[in-house]
Amino acid sequence: PPRIHKPGEDGLNDFIIEKIINNSKLTSELGFTEEQIKTLKTAAEEGKKKQTALQEKMKAAGMEQAKLMTQESVDENTVFLAVEKTGQIRIEMAKEKIRQMLVVKKTLTPEQSAKIKEMVQDRAKQMRKEREQGGPNREYLKKFREEKNRENKPEPST
């Protein structure tokens, strides 16, 4: 069966791209042109504005749905219309995410996309390795936990 692609699995999610376009060393290493950087920055800014507006709409729609459900007399049709409204907002949010991913895919070369994917995979391996070894702050965390345990133990009664 065909493998289902998860958003961001190729390293091209909006968070990663935003980190890259704001890091001149990385954009240089990846061979980004000024035009690519401009296109991606503009798309990221517009996408954030749209997502923020949609999140506000979702919050308001969710509040309305909750209000309808807590009324003494609940009108089923009105509640289902409210559910439809939140569903439509979710669809718009998903479409906006996809729009952002498509801009990235259209803007980057296949080589740049492959390099980003490789960088993301390398970083994930590094993080897994650190986690398996207890992380870079293992000793600090151990001391912190010991202190907390001492603080939380009750004093022996005399």
C-alpha positions as CSV (number, residue, x, y, z in Angstrom):
1,P,0.0,0.0,0.0
2,P,1.2,3.6,-0.6
3,R,2.8,5.3,2.3
4,I,0.8,8.1,3.8
5,H,2.8,11.3,4.1
6,K,2.5,13.2,7.3
7,P,2.7,17.0,7.3
8,G,6.2,18.1,8.1
9,E,7.6,14.6,7.7
10,D,9.9,15.9,5.0
11,G,11.2,18.6,7.3
12,L,9.3,21.3,5.5
13,N,6.9,22.4,8.2
14,D,6.4,26.1,8.8
15,F,8.3,26.1,12.1
16,I,11.5,24.7,10.5
17,I,11.3,26.9,7.5
18,E,10.8,30.0,9.7
19,K,13.9,29.1,11.7
20,I,15.9,28.6,8.5
21,I,14.8,31.9,6.8
22,N,15.7,33.8,9.9
23,N,19.2,32.3,10.1
24,S,21.6,33.8,7.5
25,K,24.1,31.0,8.0
26,L,21.5,28.3,7.2
27,T,20.1,30.2,4.2
28,S,23.6,30.5,2.8
29,E,24.4,26.9,3.5
30,L,21.3,25.8,1.7
31,G,21.9,28.2,-1.2
32,F,18.7,30.2,-0.7
33,T,18.3,33.2,-3.1
34,E,17.1,36.6,-1.8
35,E,13.9,36.0,-3.8
36,Q,13.3,32.7,-2.1
37,I,13.9,34.2,1.3
38,K,11.5,37.1,0.5
39,T,8.8,34.7,-0.8
40,L,9.0,32.5,2.2
41,K,9.1,35.3,4.7
42,T,6.0,36.9,3.1
43,A,4.2,33.6,3.0
44,A,5.0,33.0,6.7
45,E,3.9,36.4,7.8
46,E,0.6,36.1,5.9
47,G,0.1,32.6,7.1
48,K,0.5,33.6,10.7
49,K,-2.0,36.4,10.3
50,K,-4.5,34.1,8.7
51,Q,-4.0,31.3,11.3
52,T,-4.4,33.8,14.2
53,A,-7.6,35.2,12.7
54,L,-8.9,31.6,12.2
55,Q,-8.0,30.6,15.8
56,E,-9.9,33.6,17.1
57,K,-12.9,32.6,14.9
58,M,-12.6,29.0,16.3
59,K,-12.5,30.2,19.8
60,A,-15.6,32.3,19.3
61,A,-17.4,29.5,17.6
62,G,-16.4,27.1,20.3
63,M,-17.7,29.5,23.0
64,E,-21.0,29.8,21.1
65,Q,-21.3,26.0,20.8
66,A,-20.6,25.6,24.6
67,K,-23.2,28.4,25.3
68,L,-25.8,26.6,23.2
69,M,-25.1,23.3,25.0
70,T,-25.5,24.8,28.5
71,Q,-28.8,26.3,27.9
72,E,-31.7,24.8,29.7
73,S,-33.6,24.1,26.5
74,V,-31.2,22.9,23.8
75,D,-32.2,23.2,20.2
76,E,-30.6,20.3,18.4
77,N,-30.6,22.0,14.9
78,T,-29.0,25.1,16.3
79,V,-26.3,23.1,18.0
80,F,-25.6,21.1,14.9
81,L,-25.3,24.3,12.9
82,A,-22.7,25.5,15.4
83,V,-20.8,22.2,15.0
84,E,-20.9,22.7,11.3
85,K,-19.5,26.2,11.7
86,T,-16.5,25.0,13.8
87,G,-16.0,22.2,11.3
88,Q,-15.8,24.8,8.5
89,I,-13.2,26.8,10.4
90,R,-11.1,23.7,11.0
91,I,-11.2,23.0,7.3
92,E,-10.0,26.6,6.6
93,M,-7.2,26.1,9.1
94,A,-6.1,22.9,7.4
95,K,-6.3,24.5,4.0
96,E,-4.1,27.4,5.2
97,K,-1.5,25.0,6.5
98,I,-1.5,23.2,3.2
99,R,-1.2,26.6,1.3
100,Q,1.9,27.3,3.4
101,M,3.4,23.9,2.6
102,L,2.7,24.4,-1.1
103,V,4.5,27.8,-1.1
104,V,7.5,26.1,0.4
105,K,7.5,23.2,-2.0
106,K,7.1,25.6,-5.0
107,T,9.8,27.9,-3.8
108,L,12.6,25.5,-2.9
109,T,14.6,23.4,-5.3
110,P,14.5,19.6,-4.9
111,E,18.1,19.8,-3.6
112,Q,17.3,22.3,-1.0
113,S,14.3,20.3,0.2
114,A,16.4,17.2,0.4
115,K,19.1,19.0,2.4
116,I,16.5,20.3,4.9
117,K,15.0,16.8,5.3
118,E,18.5,15.5,6.0
119,M,19.2,18.3,8.5
120,V,15.9,17.6,10.3
121,Q,16.6,13.8,10.4
122,D,20.1,14.4,11.7
123,R,18.8,16.7,14.5
124,A,16.1,14.2,15.4
125,K,18.8,11.4,15.7
126,Q,20.9,13.7,17.9
127,M,18.0,14.5,20.2
128,R,17.1,10.8,20.5
129,K,20.7,10.0,21.4
130,E,20.8,12.8,24.0
131,R,17.5,11.5,25.5
132,E,18.8,8.0,25.6
133,Q,21.9,9.2,27.4
134,G,19.9,11.3,29.8
135,G,20.2,14.5,27.9
136,P,22.8,17.3,28.2
137,N,21.5,18.4,31.6
138,R,21.3,15.0,33.2
139,E,23.4,15.9,36.3
140,Y,21.7,19.2,36.9
141,L,18.3,17.5,36.7
142,K,19.4,14.8,39.1
143,K,20.5,17.4,41.7
144,F,17.3,19.4,41.1
145,R,15.1,16.3,41.8
146,E,17.1,15.4,44.9
147,E,16.6,18.9,46.3
148,K,12.8,18.8,45.5
149,N,12.6,15.4,47.3
150,R,14.3,16.7,50.4
151,E,12.0,19.7,50.4
152,N,8.9,17.6,50.1
153,K,9.8,15.1,52.8
154,P,8.0,15.7,56.1
155,E,10.1,16.5,59.1
156,P,10.5,13.6,61.5
157,S,8.2,14.1,64.6
158,T,9.9,14.1,68.0
